[in-house]
Amino acid sequence: PNGTIQFVEATTARKAKFNMFEPLLMDSDDESKSFMDLINPNSWNVLEGFVENAKDHFEDLEKFQFIRDGYYTVDKESRDDALVFNCIVPLKSSAK
């Protein structure tokens, strides 16, 4: 079901950051707006959370599906002690 929270085991979960992306530019029919006015302030959001401790080491650009959320790839700046994942394809949700 949509809107369900997926829990991970608290004693073994690993902290992670998740880069969420939206389009860089917003649509506008107003030609008087400058380029800077069209930039989407929500084009990059960083969320913090936890992932299962399924692996000791994640390879650069390795891909995963996080259940009920989307597909992610390991960021090139990710380290074993500071995991970073980039959302590459979000899943559609009817939950609001």
Residue pairs with C-beta under 8 A, 6 or more apart in sequence:
2 68
2 93
2 94
2 95
3 93
3 95
4 68
6 66
6 67
6 68
6 69
8 50
8 51
8 52
9 52
9 53
12 52
12 53
13 50
13 51
13 52
13 53
14 50
14 51
14 52
14 53
14 83
15 48
15 49
15 50
15 82
15 83
16 48
16 49
16 50
16 51
16 83
16 84
16 85
17 46
17 47
17 48
17 82
17 83
17 84
17 85
18 46
18 47
18 48
18 49
18 72
18 84
18 85
18 86
18 87
19 44
19 45
19 46
19 75
19 84
19 85
19 86
19 87
20 44
20 45
20 46
20 47
20 87
20 90
21 43
21 44
21 45
21 86
21 87
22 40
22 42
22 43
22 44
22 45
23 40
23 43
24 39
24 40
24 43
25 38
25 39
25 40
26 38
26 39
26 40
28 37
28 38
51 66
51 83
51 85
56 80
57 80
58 74
58 78
58 80
58 83
59 74
60 74
60 75
60 76
60 78
61 73
61 74
61 76
62 73
62 74
63 71
63 72
63 73
63 88
64 71
64 72
64 73
64 74
64 85
65 71
65 72
66 72
66 85
68 91
68 93
69 87
69 90
69 91
70 87
70 88
70 89
70 90
70 91
71 87
71 88
71 89
72 85
72 86
72 87
72 88
73 85
73 86
73 88
74 83
74 84
74 85
74 86
75 84
75 85
75 86
77 84
78 84
78 85
